[in-house]
Amino acid sequence: MPSIPDTDALSVIELFPQHEDWSLQTMRLLAQVAVGGADLFECARTAARIGDRTTDGEIWQAEWDRTARETAAFAERELEAGHRHTAMKAFFRSCSYFRHSEFFLATADPRREAAYRAGTGNFGRAVELSGGVIERIHVPFEDITMDGYVMRPDASGERRPTVLFLGGADSWAEELIFLGGNQFPERGMNVVVVDTPGRGSSLRFKKLYSRPDYEVPVAAVLDHLETRPDVDMSRLGLAGVSFGGYYAPRAAAFEPRVRAVAAWCGTWSILRDFYEFYPPLQQQLQWLTGSADDAEARAKLAKFTLDGVAETLQIPVYVMHGTKDIIMDIKGARQFVEALTTPDVTVDVYDGAGALHCSYDHLAVAVARLADWFRDRLTA
């Protein structure tokens, strides 16, 4: 069985070296530059305006909000001039900047909802300009619907292998398109992103909180995909990033329609490997589980474990983790890998470049390997 080694090497460029969290989250944004989720120089100009004022959290929100609005205004002008492709790309980037602007705000801050509505609204404008390559979907679940998107290699409607890509504790479904999602269509596969419980519109507007039995909402998404003629259900993959490194393996263990699963950040116990390991996100995890306080969150998150689940997986499994991940403890990834009994296990460990959470500083390589792994198993 592959193992995850210990190592001490690390080599990154911190854009805000005086503030570790600001620097890490900005690397997350910059990682999306190559695939159209952001622009390097728009980000650089924003960072220059912020400067070293890291004691002022308000400046973060204000300056990224300014960049988001200026980029959206540019998109509107280009659309009016008939430059649809230019407008589409600018609307996409504006969405990313709005998401970035609200990241460090308190859960109850009304600017979070304002940024979310503005950002997802601009993403929707871009979808309208995509020529049918990206399609909005609504998945029935319990007494509501979960909102999401299907992105395809083209608008032909051809039946193709498909990967359902699950986000983590703070990602929007829209962000997942640029956090690796659009690399699946480049390899002949559809990708599906949905605001499943504890995320995006389901959390913010429908009070649909996260749950340990994530196979239940995933099954609802797969039921919906079965109705689509452009999805080949015999070649279906499931991937999860960050907290999704729990969601995806858990769902795959109970869902026979999944043929391959990837944990982009392995884990074993969300309480131990995430909540206790990285306290700055505890408020976020309390929110997404619908917990009133720390004690309630701990009680709920104790059930988010792959104990008794990992060893039941008998499909191909891919695990990716960075050795210097400060958000999710690599020990959980090791425990997950050691418990696997399936014969097809691939483990990628990034040290130096790629050692950070989700390998933001090495995304071009990490995402390519993830997408190629699914292509090799779903399109053969």
C-alpha positions as CSV (number, residue, x, y, z in Angstrom):
1,M,0.0,0.0,0.0
2,P,1.4,3.4,-0.9
3,S,2.4,5.6,2.1
4,I,2.7,9.3,2.6
5,P,6.2,10.2,3.8
6,D,7.4,12.9,6.2
7,T,9.5,15.7,4.8
8,D,10.5,19.2,5.8
9,A,11.1,20.9,2.5
10,L,9.0,23.9,1.5
11,S,9.4,26.6,-1.1
12,V,6.7,29.2,-1.8
13,I,6.3,32.9,-2.5
14,E,4.1,34.6,0.1
15,L,2.3,37.7,-1.3
16,F,1.5,38.8,2.3
17,P,4.4,37.4,4.3
18,Q,3.3,39.3,7.3
19,H,-0.1,37.6,7.3
20,E,-0.1,33.8,6.7
21,D,-3.8,33.5,6.1
22,W,-4.0,36.5,3.7
23,S,-1.1,35.1,1.8
24,L,-2.5,31.6,1.5
25,Q,-5.9,32.7,0.3
26,T,-4.4,35.0,-2.2
27,M,-2.3,32.1,-3.6
28,R,-5.6,30.3,-3.9
29,L,-6.9,33.1,-6.1
30,L,-3.6,33.4,-8.1
31,A,-3.7,29.7,-8.8
32,Q,-6.7,30.3,-11.0
33,V,-5.1,32.9,-13.2
34,A,-4.0,30.4,-15.8
35,V,-7.5,29.1,-16.3
36,G,-9.4,32.4,-16.3
37,G,-10.5,32.7,-12.7
38,A,-8.4,35.8,-12.1
39,D,-5.9,38.1,-13.7
40,L,-2.4,38.5,-12.2
41,F,-2.2,42.2,-12.6
42,E,-5.7,42.9,-11.3
43,C,-4.7,41.0,-8.2
44,A,-1.3,42.7,-8.0
45,R,-2.9,46.2,-8.1
46,T,-5.4,45.2,-5.4
47,A,-2.6,43.8,-3.2
48,A,-0.6,47.0,-3.7
49,R,-3.6,49.1,-2.5
50,I,-3.9,46.9,0.6
51,G,-0.1,47.1,1.3
52,D,1.0,45.9,4.7
53,R,-2.2,47.1,6.6
54,T,-2.9,43.6,7.9
55,T,-4.3,44.8,11.1
56,D,-7.2,46.3,9.2
57,G,-9.6,43.6,8.1
58,E,-11.8,46.2,6.5
59,I,-9.2,47.1,3.9
60,W,-9.3,43.5,2.6
61,Q,-13.0,43.6,2.0
62,A,-13.1,47.1,0.6
63,E,-10.2,46.7,-1.9
64,W,-11.3,43.2,-3.3
65,D,-14.9,44.5,-3.5
66,R,-13.6,47.5,-5.5
67,T,-11.7,45.2,-7.9
68,A,-14.8,43.0,-8.3
69,R,-17.0,45.9,-9.1
70,E,-14.5,47.6,-11.5
71,T,-14.1,44.3,-13.4
72,A,-17.9,43.8,-13.6
73,A,-18.3,47.3,-14.9
74,F,-15.6,46.6,-17.6
75,A,-17.6,43.5,-18.5
76,E,-20.8,45.5,-19.0
77,R,-19.1,48.0,-21.2
78,E,-17.5,45.2,-23.4
79,L,-20.9,43.5,-23.6
80,E,-22.5,46.7,-24.8
81,A,-19.8,47.0,-27.4
82,G,-20.6,43.5,-28.7
83,H,-17.4,41.9,-27.3
84,R,-19.1,38.9,-25.8
85,H,-16.1,36.7,-25.1
86,T,-14.2,39.6,-23.4
87,A,-17.3,40.3,-21.3
88,M,-17.7,36.7,-20.3
89,K,-14.1,36.4,-19.1
90,A,-14.5,39.6,-17.1
91,F,-17.7,38.4,-15.5
92,F,-16.0,35.2,-14.4
93,R,-13.1,37.2,-12.8
94,S,-15.5,39.5,-11.0
95,C,-17.1,36.5,-9.4
96,S,-13.8,35.3,-8.1
97,Y,-13.0,38.7,-6.6
98,F,-16.3,39.0,-4.9
99,R,-15.7,35.6,-3.3
100,H,-12.3,36.7,-2.2
101,S,-13.6,39.9,-0.7
102,E,-16.0,38.1,1.8
103,F,-13.6,35.4,2.9
104,F,-12.5,36.9,6.2
105,L,-15.8,38.5,7.2
106,A,-17.7,37.2,10.2
107,T,-20.4,34.7,9.4
108,A,-23.3,37.1,10.1
109,D,-21.8,40.1,8.3
110,P,-24.4,41.1,5.7
111,R,-21.6,41.9,3.3
112,R,-21.1,38.2,2.9
113,E,-24.5,37.7,1.4
114,A,-24.1,40.9,-0.8
115,A,-20.8,39.6,-2.2
116,Y,-22.3,36.2,-2.8
117,R,-25.3,37.5,-4.7
118,A,-23.1,39.9,-6.7
119,G,-20.5,37.3,-7.5
120,T,-22.8,34.4,-8.4
121,G,-24.9,36.9,-10.4
122,N,-21.9,37.8,-12.5
123,F,-21.0,34.2,-13.0
124,G,-24.5,33.7,-14.3
125,R,-24.0,36.5,-16.8
126,A,-20.9,34.7,-18.0
127,V,-22.8,31.4,-18.3
128,E,-25.3,33.1,-20.6
129,L,-22.4,34.0,-22.8
130,S,-20.7,30.6,-22.8
131,G,-22.6,29.3,-25.9
132,G,-24.2,26.4,-23.9
133,V,-20.9,24.9,-22.8
134,I,-21.9,25.7,-19.2
135,E,-25.4,25.0,-18.1
136,R,-27.3,25.9,-14.9
137,I,-28.9,22.9,-13.2
138,H,-31.3,22.5,-10.2
139,V,-31.2,19.2,-8.4
140,P,-34.3,18.1,-6.4
141,F,-33.4,17.2,-2.9
142,E,-35.9,16.7,0.0
143,D,-38.2,19.6,-0.2
144,I,-35.8,22.0,-2.0
145,T,-33.4,22.1,-5.0
146,M,-29.6,22.3,-4.9
147,D,-28.2,24.7,-7.5
148,G,-25.2,23.9,-9.7
149,Y,-23.7,23.7,-13.2
150,V,-22.7,21.2,-15.8
151,M,-19.7,22.2,-17.9
152,R,-19.1,20.2,-21.1
153,P,-16.3,20.1,-23.7
154,D,-18.8,21.5,-26.2
155,A,-22.6,22.1,-26.7
156,S,-23.1,19.1,-28.9
157,G,-24.9,17.0,-26.2
158,E,-22.7,14.0,-26.8
159,R,-22.9,11.4,-24.1
160,R,-19.6,11.6,-22.1
161,P,-17.8,10.4,-19.0
162,T,-18.6,12.8,-16.1
163,V,-17.0,13.8,-12.8
164,L,-19.0,15.3,-9.9
165,F,-16.7,17.7,-8.2
166,L,-17.5,18.5,-4.5
167,G,-16.1,21.6,-2.8
168,G,-15.0,22.1,0.8
169,A,-15.9,24.3,3.7
170,D,-15.7,27.7,2.1
171,S,-15.8,27.2,-1.7
172,W,-18.7,28.3,-4.0
173,A,-19.8,25.9,-6.7
174,E,-18.8,28.6,-9.1
175,E,-15.2,28.7,-7.9
176,L,-14.8,25.0,-8.5
177,I,-14.9,25.6,-12.3
178,F,-11.7,27.5,-12.0
179,L,-10.2,25.4,-9.1
180,G,-9.7,22.6,-11.5
181,G,-13.2,21.9,-12.8
182,N,-12.6,23.3,-16.3
183,Q,-9.7,20.9,-16.9
184,F,-12.1,17.9,-17.1
185,P,-13.9,19.2,-20.3
186,E,-10.5,19.8,-21.8
187,R,-9.9,16.1,-21.5
188,G,-13.3,15.1,-23.0
189,M,-15.3,14.8,-19.8
190,N,-18.2,16.7,-18.3
191,V,-17.8,18.2,-14.9
192,V,-20.7,18.8,-12.5
193,V,-20.5,21.2,-9.5
194,V,-23.4,21.6,-7.1
195,D,-24.1,23.5,-3.9
196,T,-24.5,20.4,-1.8
197,P,-25.3,20.6,1.9
198,G,-23.2,23.1,3.9
199,R,-22.1,25.0,0.9
200,G,-23.1,28.0,-1.3
201,S,-26.7,28.8,-1.9
202,S,-27.9,25.7,-0.1
203,L,-26.2,26.9,3.2
204,R,-26.8,30.6,2.8
205,F,-30.4,30.7,1.7
206,K,-31.9,27.3,2.3
207,K,-30.4,26.3,5.7
208,L,-29.2,23.0,4.2
209,Y,-26.4,22.1,6.6
210,S,-23.6,19.7,6.1
211,R,-24.2,16.1,7.2
212,P,-21.9,13.0,7.8
213,D,-24.0,10.7,5.5
214,Y,-23.0,12.7,2.4
215,E,-24.0,9.8,0.1
216,V,-27.6,11.0,0.5
217,P,-27.2,14.3,-1.3
218,V,-24.7,12.8,-3.7
219,A,-27.3,10.2,-4.6
220,A,-29.8,13.0,-5.4
221,V,-27.3,14.6,-7.8
222,L,-26.6,11.2,-9.5
223,D,-30.4,10.6,-9.8
224,H,-30.6,14.0,-11.6
225,L,-27.6,13.1,-13.9
226,E,-29.3,9.9,-14.9
227,T,-32.0,12.0,-16.6
228,R,-29.4,13.8,-18.8
229,P,-28.6,12.2,-22.2
230,D,-25.2,13.9,-22.2
231,V,-24.0,11.9,-19.1
232,D,-22.6,8.4,-19.4
233,M,-23.5,6.9,-16.0
234,S,-21.4,3.9,-16.6
235,R,-18.3,6.2,-16.5
236,L,-18.9,8.4,-13.5
237,G,-16.2,9.8,-11.2
238,L,-16.4,11.6,-7.9
239,A,-13.8,14.1,-6.6
240,G,-13.7,16.2,-3.5
241,V,-11.4,19.1,-2.5
242,S,-10.5,20.1,1.0
243,F,-13.4,19.1,3.3
244,G,-14.6,17.4,0.1
245,G,-11.8,14.9,0.8
246,Y,-14.2,13.5,3.4
247,Y,-17.4,14.0,1.4
248,A,-16.2,12.2,-1.8
249,P,-14.8,8.9,-0.3
250,R,-17.8,8.7,2.2
251,A,-20.3,9.0,-0.6
252,A,-18.4,6.6,-3.0
253,A,-18.4,3.9,-0.3
254,F,-22.2,3.8,-0.3
255,E,-22.9,4.8,-4.0
256,P,-22.4,1.9,-6.5
257,R,-22.7,4.2,-9.5
258,V,-19.4,5.9,-8.7
259,R,-16.5,4.2,-10.6
260,A,-13.5,6.2,-9.3
261,V,-13.0,8.6,-6.4
262,A,-10.4,11.2,-5.6
263,A,-9.7,13.0,-2.3
264,W,-7.9,16.2,-3.0
265,C,-6.7,16.5,0.6
266,G,-7.1,13.2,2.4
267,T,-8.6,13.0,5.9
268,W,-9.9,10.6,8.5
269,S,-11.6,12.6,11.1
270,I,-13.0,16.1,10.3
271,L,-13.1,16.9,14.0
272,R,-9.5,16.0,14.7
273,D,-7.9,16.7,11.3
274,F,-9.6,19.9,10.4
275,Y,-11.7,21.5,13.2
276,E,-9.1,21.1,16.0
277,F,-6.1,21.3,13.7
278,Y,-7.0,24.7,12.2
279,P,-8.9,26.9,14.7
280,P,-9.3,29.9,12.3
281,L,-12.0,28.0,10.4
282,Q,-13.9,26.8,13.4
283,Q,-16.6,29.5,13.1
284,Q,-17.0,28.5,9.4
285,L,-17.4,24.9,10.4
286,Q,-19.9,25.8,13.1
287,W,-21.9,27.7,10.5
288,L,-21.9,25.0,7.8
289,T,-23.1,22.4,10.4
290,G,-25.8,24.6,11.8
291,S,-24.2,24.6,15.2
292,A,-24.9,27.2,17.8
293,D,-21.5,26.9,19.5
294,D,-18.3,25.0,19.8
295,A,-19.7,22.2,21.8
296,E,-22.5,21.5,19.3
297,A,-20.1,21.6,16.4
298,R,-17.7,19.1,18.1
299,A,-20.6,16.7,18.8
300,K,-21.7,16.9,15.1
301,L,-18.3,16.8,13.5
302,A,-17.3,13.7,15.6
303,K,-19.6,11.8,13.2
304,F,-17.6,12.9,10.1
305,T,-15.1,10.1,10.1
306,L,-14.1,7.4,7.6
307,D,-13.7,4.8,10.3
308,G,-15.4,1.7,9.1
309,V,-15.9,3.3,5.6
310,A,-12.5,3.6,4.0
311,E,-11.8,-0.2,3.9
312,T,-15.1,-0.8,2.0
313,L,-14.0,1.2,-1.0
314,Q,-13.2,-1.3,-3.9
315,I,-12.9,1.2,-6.8
316,P,-9.9,3.2,-7.9
317,V,-8.9,5.8,-5.3
318,Y,-6.7,8.8,-5.7
319,V,-5.3,10.8,-2.7
320,M,-3.5,14.1,-3.0
321,H,-2.0,16.1,-0.1
322,G,0.7,18.6,0.7
323,T,3.3,18.0,3.4
324,K,2.9,21.5,4.8
325,D,-0.8,21.8,4.8
326,I,-1.7,24.0,7.8
327,I,-5.4,23.6,7.3
328,M,-5.9,19.8,7.1
329,D,-3.6,17.5,9.0
330,I,-1.7,15.2,6.7
331,K,-1.9,12.5,9.5
332,G,-5.5,12.0,8.5
333,A,-4.5,11.4,4.9
334,R,-2.0,8.8,6.0
335,Q,-4.6,7.1,8.1
336,F,-7.0,7.0,5.2
337,V,-4.4,5.6,2.8
338,E,-3.3,2.9,5.3
339,A,-7.0,1.8,5.7
340,L,-7.7,1.3,2.0
341,T,-7.9,-2.2,0.7
342,T,-8.7,-1.5,-2.9
343,P,-5.9,-2.7,-5.3
344,D,-6.0,0.6,-7.3
345,V,-4.7,3.3,-5.1
346,T,-2.7,6.3,-6.3
347,V,-1.1,8.7,-3.8
348,D,0.5,12.0,-4.7
349,V,2.4,13.9,-2.1
350,Y,3.6,17.4,-2.8
351,D,6.7,18.7,-1.1
352,G,8.2,22.1,-1.7
353,A,6.1,23.3,-4.6
354,G,2.6,22.1,-3.9
355,A,3.1,21.4,-0.2
356,L,0.4,23.9,0.8
357,H,-3.3,23.2,1.4
358,C,-4.8,22.1,-1.9
359,S,-1.4,22.7,-3.6
360,Y,-2.5,26.2,-4.5
361,D,1.1,27.1,-5.3
362,H,1.4,24.2,-7.8
363,L,-2.1,24.0,-9.2
364,A,-1.2,23.6,-12.8
365,V,0.6,20.3,-12.0
366,A,-1.8,19.1,-9.2
367,V,-5.0,19.7,-11.2
368,A,-3.5,18.2,-14.4
369,R,-2.6,15.0,-12.5
370,L,-6.1,14.8,-11.0
371,A,-7.9,15.3,-14.3
372,D,-5.6,12.9,-16.1
373,W,-6.1,10.3,-13.4
374,F,-9.9,10.4,-14.1
375,R,-9.4,10.4,-17.8
376,D,-7.3,7.3,-17.6
377,R,-10.0,5.5,-15.6
378,L,-13.2,6.8,-17.2
379,T,-12.3,7.2,-20.9
380,A,-10.3,4.0,-21.6
